[in-house]
Amino acid sequence: MSQIRVDNEDKKWWVSGKLSFSTVDQLLLEFNQAVKDTPPKIIDLSKITHTDSAGLALLIEWLKFDNLINFHNIPSQLLSIAAVSGVEEMFNSNASSR
C-alpha cells in the first residue's frame, strides 16, 4: 500500500510504498486533497519500495503544481528512469539526499 503522510508545521511530506501504475492514481488523489491544507515544500521519498515510469510521471505532475518542491531521497531506480527518459534535469535542482 502506498500513502502520503503530511507534517503541517514543516510542510514536509513523506511518500511510502510503491510509485507504480497500480498506485499513482490514488497518490495523485491524496496529493490533491492534502495540498489544499498543506502545500509541500519537501517530499521525502526514502520509504519508496518500488517505482516505475508511472512514478516518474507522478513526480513530474507534482512539479507542475509547484516547481519549488524539493524532493529528498529520490530512489536510484527513479533517477535511472528519469535519465533514460531525458528528464533528469527536472530533478537535479529539486533533489537532495537529506
Jmol script that loads the backbone (N, CA, C; Angstrom):
load data "model"
ATOM      1  N   MET A   1       0.840  -1.185   0.000  1.00  0.00           N
ATOM      2  CA  MET A   1       0.000   0.000   0.000  1.00  0.00           C
ATOM      3  C   MET A   1       0.884   1.247   0.000  1.00  0.00           C
ATOM      4  N   SER A   2       0.497   2.231  -0.737  1.00  0.00           N
ATOM      5  CA  SER A   2       1.217   3.489  -0.807  1.00  0.00           C
ATOM      6  C   SER A   2       0.421   4.566  -0.091  1.00  0.00           C
ATOM      7  N   GLN A   3       1.148   5.517   0.482  1.00  0.00           N
ATOM      8  CA  GLN A   3       0.435   6.591   1.167  1.00  0.00           C
ATOM      9  C   GLN A   3       1.310   7.830   1.283  1.00  0.00           C
ATOM     10  N   ILE A   4       0.648   8.935   1.581  1.00  0.00           N
ATOM     11  CA  ILE A   4       1.306  10.209   1.823  1.00  0.00           C
ATOM     12  C   ILE A   4       1.043  10.583   3.277  1.00  0.00           C
ATOM     13  N   ARG A   5       2.106  10.965   3.975  1.00  0.00           N
ATOM     14  CA  ARG A   5       1.978  11.465   5.342  1.00  0.00           C
ATOM     15  C   ARG A   5       2.453  12.915   5.320  1.00  0.00           C
ATOM     16  N   VAL A   6       1.723  13.802   5.975  1.00  0.00           N
ATOM     17  CA  VAL A   6       1.978  15.239   5.898  1.00  0.00           C
ATOM     18  C   VAL A   6       2.284  15.804   7.278  1.00  0.00           C
ATOM     19  N   ASP A   7       3.351  16.604   7.367  1.00  0.00           N
ATOM     20  CA  ASP A   7       3.660  17.375   8.570  1.00  0.00           C
ATOM     21  C   ASP A   7       3.243  18.814   8.279  1.00  0.00           C
ATOM     22  N   ASN A   8       2.125  19.236   8.836  1.00  0.00           N
ATOM     23  CA  ASN A   8       1.582  20.567   8.547  1.00  0.00           C
ATOM     24  C   ASN A   8       2.513  21.687   8.967  1.00  0.00           C
ATOM     25  N   GLU A   9       3.231  21.486  10.055  1.00  0.00           N
ATOM     26  CA  GLU A   9       4.081  22.545  10.580  1.00  0.00           C
ATOM     27  C   GLU A   9       5.278  22.819   9.675  1.00  0.00           C
ATOM     28  N   ASP A  10       5.974  21.772   9.257  1.00  0.00           N
ATOM     29  CA  ASP A  10       7.171  21.934   8.426  1.00  0.00           C
ATOM     30  C   ASP A  10       6.882  21.901   6.929  1.00  0.00           C
ATOM     31  N   LYS A  11       5.640  21.605   6.567  1.00  0.00           N
ATOM     32  CA  LYS A  11       5.265  21.431   5.162  1.00  0.00           C
ATOM     33  C   LYS A  11       6.129  20.368   4.485  1.00  0.00           C
ATOM     34  N   LYS A  12       6.451  19.329   5.265  1.00  0.00           N
ATOM     35  CA  LYS A  12       7.208  18.205   4.739  1.00  0.00           C
ATOM     36  C   LYS A  12       6.270  17.023   4.576  1.00  0.00           C
ATOM     37  N   TRP A  13       6.385  16.362   3.448  1.00  0.00           N
ATOM     38  CA  TRP A  13       5.565  15.192   3.151  1.00  0.00           C
ATOM     39  C   TRP A  13       6.473  13.978   3.016  1.00  0.00           C
ATOM     40  N   TRP A  14       5.961  12.812   3.399  1.00  0.00           N
ATOM     41  CA  TRP A  14       6.650  11.554   3.196  1.00  0.00           C
ATOM     42  C   TRP A  14       5.751  10.678   2.344  1.00  0.00           C
ATOM     43  N   VAL A  15       6.327  10.065   1.335  1.00  0.00           N
ATOM     44  CA  VAL A  15       5.590   9.123   0.490  1.00  0.00           C
ATOM     45  C   VAL A  15       6.195   7.752   0.748  1.00  0.00           C
ATOM     46  N   SER A  16       5.344   6.774   0.969  1.00  0.00           N
ATOM     47  CA  SER A  16       5.842   5.424   1.236  1.00  0.00           C
ATOM     48  C   SER A  16       5.135   4.414   0.347  1.00  0.00           C
ATOM     49  N   GLY A  17       5.784   3.267   0.195  1.00  0.00           N
ATOM     50  CA  GLY A  17       5.220   2.192  -0.611  1.00  0.00           C
ATOM     51  C   GLY A  17       5.686   2.244  -2.046  1.00  0.00           C
ATOM     52  N   LYS A  18       4.800   1.894  -2.955  1.00  0.00           N
ATOM     53  CA  LYS A  18       5.133   1.827  -4.372  1.00  0.00           C
ATOM     54  C   LYS A  18       4.700   3.086  -5.105  1.00  0.00           C
ATOM     55  N   LEU A  19       5.534   3.498  -6.055  1.00  0.00           N
ATOM     56  CA  LEU A  19       5.157   4.525  -7.036  1.00  0.00           C
ATOM     57  C   LEU A  19       5.087   3.781  -8.365  1.00  0.00           C
ATOM     58  N   SER A  20       3.911   3.284  -8.686  1.00  0.00           N
ATOM     59  CA  SER A  20       3.778   2.438  -9.874  1.00  0.00           C
ATOM     60  C   SER A  20       2.420   2.658 -10.533  1.00  0.00           C
ATOM     61  N   PHE A  21       2.248   2.002 -11.666  1.00  0.00           N
ATOM     62  CA  PHE A  21       0.986   2.124 -12.402  1.00  0.00           C
ATOM     63  C   PHE A  21      -0.216   1.803 -11.512  1.00  0.00           C
ATOM     64  N   SER A  22      -0.029   0.899 -10.573  1.00  0.00           N
ATOM     65  CA  SER A  22      -1.154   0.494  -9.734  1.00  0.00           C
ATOM     66  C   SER A  22      -1.430   1.453  -8.575  1.00  0.00           C
ATOM     67  N   THR A  23      -0.537   2.395  -8.299  1.00  0.00           N
ATOM     68  CA  THR A  23      -0.725   3.262  -7.131  1.00  0.00           C
ATOM     69  C   THR A  23      -0.788   4.755  -7.433  1.00  0.00           C
ATOM     70  N   VAL A  24      -0.321   5.189  -8.591  1.00  0.00           N
ATOM     71  CA  VAL A  24      -0.196   6.643  -8.809  1.00  0.00           C
ATOM     72  C   VAL A  24      -1.543   7.364  -8.843  1.00  0.00           C
ATOM     73  N   ASP A  25      -2.575   6.730  -9.317  1.00  0.00           N
ATOM     74  CA  ASP A  25      -3.882   7.395  -9.325  1.00  0.00           C
ATOM     75  C   ASP A  25      -4.329   7.744  -7.908  1.00  0.00           C
ATOM     76  N   GLN A  26      -4.186   6.788  -7.002  1.00  0.00           N
ATOM     77  CA  GLN A  26      -4.566   7.025  -5.608  1.00  0.00           C
ATOM     78  C   GLN A  26      -3.673   8.082  -4.966  1.00  0.00           C
ATOM     79  N   LEU A  27      -2.374   8.018  -5.248  1.00  0.00           N
ATOM     80  CA  LEU A  27      -1.455   9.015  -4.679  1.00  0.00           C
ATOM     81  C   LEU A  27      -1.738  10.412  -5.218  1.00  0.00           C
ATOM     82  N   LEU A  28      -2.137  10.508  -6.468  1.00  0.00           N
ATOM     83  CA  LEU A  28      -2.491  11.810  -7.022  1.00  0.00           C
ATOM     84  C   LEU A  28      -3.746  12.354  -6.345  1.00  0.00           C
ATOM     85  N   LEU A  29      -4.720  11.489  -6.078  1.00  0.00           N
ATOM     86  CA  LEU A  29      -5.915  11.914  -5.334  1.00  0.00           C
ATOM     87  C   LEU A  29      -5.550  12.384  -3.926  1.00  0.00           C
ATOM     88  N   GLU A  30      -4.684  11.625  -3.244  1.00  0.00           N
ATOM     89  CA  GLU A  30      -4.248  12.025  -1.910  1.00  0.00           C
ATOM     90  C   GLU A  30      -3.520  13.364  -1.950  1.00  0.00           C
ATOM     91  N   PHE A  31      -2.667  13.529  -2.942  1.00  0.00           N
ATOM     92  CA  PHE A  31      -1.940  14.789  -3.104  1.00  0.00           C
ATOM     93  C   PHE A  31      -2.915  15.947  -3.279  1.00  0.00           C
ATOM     94  N   ASN A  32      -3.872  15.775  -4.174  1.00  0.00           N
ATOM     95  CA  ASN A  32      -4.831  16.847  -4.455  1.00  0.00           C
ATOM     96  C   ASN A  32      -5.657  17.216  -3.229  1.00  0.00           C
ATOM     97  N   GLN A  33      -5.947  16.253  -2.373  1.00  0.00           N
ATOM     98  CA  GLN A  33      -6.679  16.535  -1.140  1.00  0.00           C
ATOM     99  C   GLN A  33      -5.790  17.230  -0.111  1.00  0.00           C
ATOM    100  N   ALA A  34      -4.594  16.690   0.094  1.00  0.00           N
ATOM    101  CA  ALA A  34      -3.697  17.220   1.130  1.00  0.00           C
ATOM    102  C   ALA A  34      -3.130  18.593   0.774  1.00  0.00           C
ATOM    103  N   VAL A  35      -2.930  18.848  -0.504  1.00  0.00           N
ATOM    104  CA  VAL A  35      -2.294  20.097  -0.922  1.00  0.00           C
ATOM    105  C   VAL A  35      -3.181  21.304  -0.612  1.00  0.00           C
ATOM    106  N   LYS A  36      -4.477  21.078  -0.472  1.00  0.00           N
ATOM    107  CA  LYS A  36      -5.390  22.169  -0.134  1.00  0.00           C
ATOM    108  C   LYS A  36      -5.061  22.760   1.233  1.00  0.00           C
ATOM    109  N   ASP A  37      -4.651  21.895   2.167  1.00  0.00           N
ATOM    110  CA  ASP A  37      -4.339  22.336   3.523  1.00  0.00           C
ATOM    111  C   ASP A  37      -2.865  22.652   3.728  1.00  0.00           C
ATOM    112  N   THR A  38      -2.005  21.856   3.124  1.00  0.00           N
ATOM    113  CA  THR A  38      -0.565  21.993   3.351  1.00  0.00           C
ATOM    114  C   THR A  38       0.205  21.758   2.060  1.00  0.00           C
ATOM    115  N   PRO A  39       0.454  22.808   1.281  1.00  0.00           N
ATOM    116  CA  PRO A  39       1.291  22.630   0.090  1.00  0.00           C
ATOM    117  C   PRO A  39       2.699  22.196   0.516  1.00  0.00           C
ATOM    118  N   PRO A  40       3.258  21.197  -0.145  1.00  0.00           N
ATOM    119  CA  PRO A  40       4.559  20.685   0.290  1.00  0.00           C
ATOM    120  C   PRO A  40       5.711  21.582  -0.135  1.00  0.00           C
ATOM    121  N   LYS A  41       6.707  21.676   0.715  1.00  0.00           N
ATOM    122  CA  LYS A  41       7.987  22.288   0.352  1.00  0.00           C
ATOM    123  C   LYS A  41       9.014  21.192   0.128  1.00  0.00           C
ATOM    124  N   ILE A  42       8.870  20.101   0.906  1.00  0.00           N
ATOM    125  CA  ILE A  42       9.772  18.955   0.813  1.00  0.00           C
ATOM    126  C   ILE A  42       8.921  17.696   0.707  1.00  0.00           C
ATOM    127  N   ILE A  43       9.287  16.820  -0.221  1.00  0.00           N
ATOM    128  CA  ILE A  43       8.670  15.498  -0.307  1.00  0.00           C
ATOM    129  C   ILE A  43       9.792  14.481  -0.172  1.00  0.00           C
ATOM    130  N   ASP A  44       9.748  13.700   0.903  1.00  0.00           N
ATOM    131  CA  ASP A  44      10.766  12.693   1.186  1.00  0.00           C
ATOM    132  C   ASP A  44      10.326  11.358   0.595  1.00  0.00           C
ATOM    133  N   LEU A  45      11.191  10.774  -0.214  1.00  0.00           N
ATOM    134  CA  LEU A  45      10.869   9.524  -0.906  1.00  0.00           C
ATOM    135  C   LEU A  45      11.669   8.338  -0.364  1.00  0.00           C
ATOM    136  N   SER A  46      12.235   8.478   0.814  1.00  0.00           N
ATOM    137  CA  SER A  46      13.094   7.418   1.363  1.00  0.00           C
ATOM    138  C   SER A  46      12.341   6.125   1.667  1.00  0.00           C
ATOM    139  N   LYS A  47      11.040   6.176   1.777  1.00  0.00           N
ATOM    140  CA  LYS A  47      10.243   4.987   2.113  1.00  0.00           C
ATOM    141  C   LYS A  47       9.623   4.322   0.884  1.00  0.00           C
ATOM    142  N   ILE A  48      10.045   4.744  -0.311  1.00  0.00           N
ATOM    143  CA  ILE A  48       9.548   4.115  -1.542  1.00  0.00           C
ATOM    144  C   ILE A  48      10.201   2.747  -1.692  1.00  0.00           C
ATOM    145  N   THR A  49       9.397   1.731  -1.933  1.00  0.00           N
ATOM    146  CA  THR A  49       9.907   0.369  -2.053  1.00  0.00           C
ATOM    147  C   THR A  49      10.065  -0.088  -3.500  1.00  0.00           C
ATOM    148  N   HIS A  50       9.354   0.546  -4.414  1.00  0.00           N
ATOM    149  CA  HIS A  50       9.406   0.175  -5.838  1.00  0.00           C
ATOM    150  C   HIS A  50       8.871   1.348  -6.640  1.00  0.00           C
ATOM    151  N   THR A  51       9.426   1.538  -7.833  1.00  0.00           N
ATOM    152  CA  THR A  51       8.898   2.571  -8.717  1.00  0.00           C
ATOM    153  C   THR A  51       9.045   2.142 -10.166  1.00  0.00           C
ATOM    154  N   ASP A  52       8.264   2.773 -11.019  1.00  0.00           N
ATOM    155  CA  ASP A  52       8.363   2.557 -12.457  1.00  0.00           C
ATOM    156  C   ASP A  52       8.112   3.899 -13.138  1.00  0.00           C
ATOM    157  N   SER A  53       7.916   3.888 -14.444  1.00  0.00           N
ATOM    158  CA  SER A  53       7.763   5.150 -15.173  1.00  0.00           C
ATOM    159  C   SER A  53       6.523   5.934 -14.743  1.00  0.00           C
ATOM    160  N   ALA A  54       5.514   5.261 -14.231  1.00  0.00           N
ATOM    161  CA  ALA A  54       4.337   5.970 -13.726  1.00  0.00           C
ATOM    162  C   ALA A  54       4.704   6.794 -12.494  1.00  0.00           C
ATOM    163  N   GLY A  55       5.623   6.287 -11.685  1.00  0.00           N
ATOM    164  CA  GLY A  55       6.106   7.052 -10.538  1.00  0.00           C
ATOM    165  C   GLY A  55       6.811   8.317 -10.973  1.00  0.00           C
ATOM    166  N   LEU A  56       7.596   8.214 -12.030  1.00  0.00           N
ATOM    167  CA  LEU A  56       8.259   9.395 -12.585  1.00  0.00           C
ATOM    168  C   LEU A  56       7.222  10.395 -13.082  1.00  0.00           C
ATOM    169  N   ALA A  57       6.221   9.922 -13.773  1.00  0.00           N
ATOM    170  CA  ALA A  57       5.158  10.810 -14.268  1.00  0.00           C
ATOM    171  C   ALA A  57       4.448  11.515 -13.115  1.00  0.00           C
ATOM    172  N   LEU A  58       4.263  10.809 -12.009  1.00  0.00           N
ATOM    173  CA  LEU A  58       3.621  11.415 -10.843  1.00  0.00           C
ATOM    174  C   LEU A  58       4.473  12.555 -10.284  1.00  0.00           C
ATOM    175  N   LEU A  59       5.774  12.341 -10.153  1.00  0.00           N
ATOM    176  CA  LEU A  59       6.647  13.403  -9.643  1.00  0.00           C
ATOM    177  C   LEU A  59       6.640  14.610 -10.576  1.00  0.00           C
ATOM    178  N   ILE A  60       6.595  14.370 -11.861  1.00  0.00           N
ATOM    179  CA  ILE A  60       6.523  15.476 -12.828  1.00  0.00           C
ATOM    180  C   ILE A  60       5.217  16.239 -12.640  1.00  0.00           C
ATOM    181  N   GLU A  61       4.121  15.529 -12.416  1.00  0.00           N
ATOM    182  CA  GLU A  61       2.837  16.198 -12.146  1.00  0.00           C
ATOM    183  C   GLU A  61       2.937  17.072 -10.908  1.00  0.00           C
ATOM    184  N   TRP A  62       3.585  16.551  -9.870  1.00  0.00           N
ATOM    185  CA  TRP A  62       3.732  17.339  -8.647  1.00  0.00           C
ATOM    186  C   TRP A  62       4.578  18.580  -8.897  1.00  0.00           C
ATOM    187  N   LEU A  63       5.616  18.459  -9.726  1.00  0.00           N
ATOM    188  CA  LEU A  63       6.434  19.630 -10.061  1.00  0.00           C
ATOM    189  C   LEU A  63       5.641  20.644 -10.876  1.00  0.00           C
ATOM    190  N   LYS A  64       4.700  20.175 -11.674  1.00  0.00           N
ATOM    191  CA  LYS A  64       3.830  21.103 -12.413  1.00  0.00           C
ATOM    192  C   LYS A  64       2.986  21.923 -11.447  1.00  0.00           C
ATOM    193  N   PHE A  65       2.590  21.314 -10.340  1.00  0.00           N
ATOM    194  CA  PHE A  65       1.820  22.034  -9.338  1.00  0.00           C
ATOM    195  C   PHE A  65       2.668  23.140  -8.727  1.00  0.00           C
ATOM    196  N   ASP A  66       3.910  22.819  -8.382  1.00  0.00           N
ATOM    197  CA  ASP A  66       4.812  23.793  -7.762  1.00  0.00           C
ATOM    198  C   ASP A  66       6.240  23.359  -8.033  1.00  0.00           C
ATOM    199  N   ASN A  67       6.918  24.086  -8.918  1.00  0.00           N
ATOM    200  CA  ASN A  67       8.274  23.678  -9.286  1.00  0.00           C
ATOM    201  C   ASN A  67       9.300  23.976  -8.190  1.00  0.00           C
ATOM    202  N   LEU A  68       8.856  24.482  -7.035  1.00  0.00           N
ATOM    203  CA  LEU A  68       9.763  24.720  -5.915  1.00  0.00           C
ATOM    204  C   LEU A  68       9.771  23.561  -4.916  1.00  0.00           C
ATOM    205  N   ILE A  69       9.014  22.509  -5.202  1.00  0.00           N
ATOM    206  CA  ILE A  69       9.041  21.327  -4.341  1.00  0.00           C
ATOM    207  C   ILE A  69      10.444  20.746  -4.382  1.00  0.00           C
ATOM    208  N   ASN A  70      10.963  20.407  -3.224  1.00  0.00           N
ATOM    209  CA  ASN A  70      12.284  19.807  -3.109  1.00  0.00           C
ATOM    210  C   ASN A  70      12.104  18.346  -2.738  1.00  0.00           C
ATOM    211  N   PHE A  71      12.574  17.455  -3.615  1.00  0.00           N
ATOM    212  CA  PHE A  71      12.481  16.020  -3.351  1.00  0.00           C
ATOM    213  C   PHE A  71      13.721  15.570  -2.597  1.00  0.00           C
ATOM    214  N   HIS A  72      13.514  14.852  -1.495  1.00  0.00           N
ATOM    215  CA  HIS A  72      14.613  14.277  -0.733  1.00  0.00           C
ATOM    216  C   HIS A  72      14.617  12.774  -0.938  1.00  0.00           C
ATOM    217  N   ASN A  73      15.812  12.212  -1.022  1.00  0.00           N
ATOM    218  CA  ASN A  73      15.995  10.756  -1.081  1.00  0.00           C
ATOM    219  C   ASN A  73      15.281  10.109  -2.268  1.00  0.00           C
ATOM    220  N   ILE A  74      15.491  10.658  -3.441  1.00  0.00           N
ATOM    221  CA  ILE A  74      14.901  10.065  -4.650  1.00  0.00           C
ATOM    222  C   ILE A  74      15.555   8.701  -4.876  1.00  0.00           C
ATOM    223  N   PRO A  75      14.780   7.640  -5.015  1.00  0.00           N
ATOM    224  CA  PRO A  75      15.359   6.309  -5.238  1.00  0.00           C
ATOM    225  C   PRO A  75      16.187   6.266  -6.521  1.00  0.00           C
ATOM    226  N   SER A  76      17.285   5.526  -6.477  1.00  0.00           N
ATOM    227  CA  SER A  76      18.166   5.434  -7.643  1.00  0.00           C
ATOM    228  C   SER A  76      17.431   4.877  -8.853  1.00  0.00           C
ATOM    229  N   GLN A  77      16.495   3.963  -8.632  1.00  0.00           N
ATOM    230  CA  GLN A  77      15.708   3.400  -9.730  1.00  0.00           C
ATOM    231  C   GLN A  77      14.927   4.513 -10.441  1.00  0.00           C
ATOM    232  N   LEU A  78      14.387   5.429  -9.687  1.00  0.00           N
ATOM    233  CA  LEU A  78      13.624   6.538 -10.263  1.00  0.00           C
ATOM    234  C   LEU A  78      14.534   7.502 -11.014  1.00  0.00           C
ATOM    235  N   LEU A  79      15.727   7.755 -10.467  1.00  0.00           N
ATOM    236  CA  LEU A  79      16.686   8.626 -11.161  1.00  0.00           C
ATOM    237  C   LEU A  79      17.158   7.990 -12.461  1.00  0.00           C
ATOM    238  N   SER A  80      17.297   6.669 -12.476  1.00  0.00           N
ATOM    239  CA  SER A  80      17.683   5.972 -13.707  1.00  0.00           C
ATOM    240  C   SER A  80      16.606   6.107 -14.774  1.00  0.00           C
ATOM    241  N   ILE A  81      15.365   5.960 -14.379  1.00  0.00           N
ATOM    242  CA  ILE A  81      14.251   6.113 -15.327  1.00  0.00           C
ATOM    243  C   ILE A  81      14.223   7.548 -15.850  1.00  0.00           C
ATOM    244  N   ALA A  82      14.458   8.516 -14.988  1.00  0.00           N
ATOM    245  CA  ALA A  82      14.481   9.924 -15.400  1.00  0.00           C
ATOM    246  C   ALA A  82      15.608  10.170 -16.392  1.00  0.00           C
ATOM    247  N   ALA A  83      16.770   9.567 -16.156  1.00  0.00           N
ATOM    248  CA  ALA A  83      17.906   9.741 -17.064  1.00  0.00           C
ATOM    249  C   ALA A  83      17.612   9.157 -18.440  1.00  0.00           C
ATOM    250  N   VAL A  84      17.064   7.953 -18.465  1.00  0.00           N
ATOM    251  CA  VAL A  84      16.720   7.299 -19.733  1.00  0.00           C
ATOM    252  C   VAL A  84      15.646   8.102 -20.469  1.00  0.00           C
ATOM    253  N   SER A  85      14.754   8.720 -19.715  1.00  0.00           N
ATOM    254  CA  SER A  85      13.662   9.497 -20.301  1.00  0.00           C
ATOM    255  C   SER A  85      14.090  10.901 -20.697  1.00  0.00           C
ATOM    256  N   GLY A  86      15.299  11.297 -20.302  1.00  0.00           N
ATOM    257  CA  GLY A  86      15.800  12.619 -20.658  1.00  0.00           C
ATOM    258  C   GLY A  86      15.233  13.749 -19.820  1.00  0.00           C
ATOM    259  N   VAL A  87      14.738  13.432 -18.626  1.00  0.00           N
ATOM    260  CA  VAL A  87      14.159  14.478 -17.776  1.00  0.00           C
ATOM    261  C   VAL A  87      14.893  14.622 -16.443  1.00  0.00           C
ATOM    262  N   GLU A  88      16.105  14.068 -16.358  1.00  0.00           N
ATOM    263  CA  GLU A  88      16.825  14.120 -15.088  1.00  0.00           C
ATOM    264  C   GLU A  88      17.113  15.547 -14.631  1.00  0.00           C
ATOM    265  N   GLU A  89      17.219  16.481 -15.579  1.00  0.00           N
ATOM    266  CA  GLU A  89      17.467  17.882 -15.220  1.00  0.00           C
ATOM    267  C   GLU A  89      16.330  18.456 -14.380  1.00  0.00           C
ATOM    268  N   MET A  90      15.125  17.955 -14.544  1.00  0.00           N
ATOM    269  CA  MET A  90      13.998  18.423 -13.752  1.00  0.00           C
ATOM    270  C   MET A  90      14.206  18.130 -12.269  1.00  0.00           C
ATOM    271  N   PHE A  91      14.990  17.116 -11.990  1.00  0.00           N
ATOM    272  CA  PHE A  91      15.161  16.699 -10.604  1.00  0.00           C
ATOM    273  C   PHE A  91      16.485  17.140 -10.003  1.00  0.00           C
ATOM    274  N   ASN A  92      17.441  17.555 -10.830  1.00  0.00           N
ATOM    275  CA  ASN A  92      18.738  17.984 -10.299  1.00  0.00           C
ATOM    276  C   ASN A  92      18.585  19.195  -9.386  1.00  0.00           C
ATOM    277  N   SER A  93      17.771  20.155  -9.767  1.00  0.00           N
ATOM    278  CA  SER A  93      17.617  21.346  -8.938  1.00  0.00           C
ATOM    279  C   SER A  93      16.560  21.159  -7.841  1.00  0.00           C
ATOM    280  N   ASN A  94      15.831  20.061  -7.899  1.00  0.00           N
ATOM    281  CA  ASN A  94      14.770  19.804  -6.926  1.00  0.00           C
ATOM    282  C   ASN A  94      15.040  18.544  -6.110  1.00  0.00           C
ATOM    283  N   ALA A  95      16.325  18.176  -5.989  1.00  0.00           N
ATOM    284  CA  ALA A  95      16.638  16.932  -5.291  1.00  0.00           C
ATOM    285  C   ALA A  95      17.657  17.159  -4.189  1.00  0.00           C
ATOM    286  N   SER A  96      17.553  16.332  -3.189  1.00  0.00           N
ATOM    287  CA  SER A  96      18.502  16.355  -2.084  1.00  0.00           C
ATOM    288  C   SER A  96      18.589  14.951  -1.520  1.00  0.00           C
ATOM    289  N   SER A  97      19.729  14.610  -0.967  1.00  0.00           N
ATOM    290  CA  SER A  97      19.874  13.281  -0.359  1.00  0.00           C
ATOM    291  C   SER A  97      19.667  13.356   1.138  1.00  0.00           C
ATOM    292  N   ARG A  98      19.203  14.490   1.651  1.00  0.00           N
ATOM    293  CA  ARG A  98      18.977  14.641   3.100  1.00  0.00           C
ATOM    294  C   ARG A  98      17.814  13.820   3.556  1.00  0.00           C
TER     295      ARG A  98
END
end "model"
wireframe off; spacefill off
backbone 0.3
color backbone group
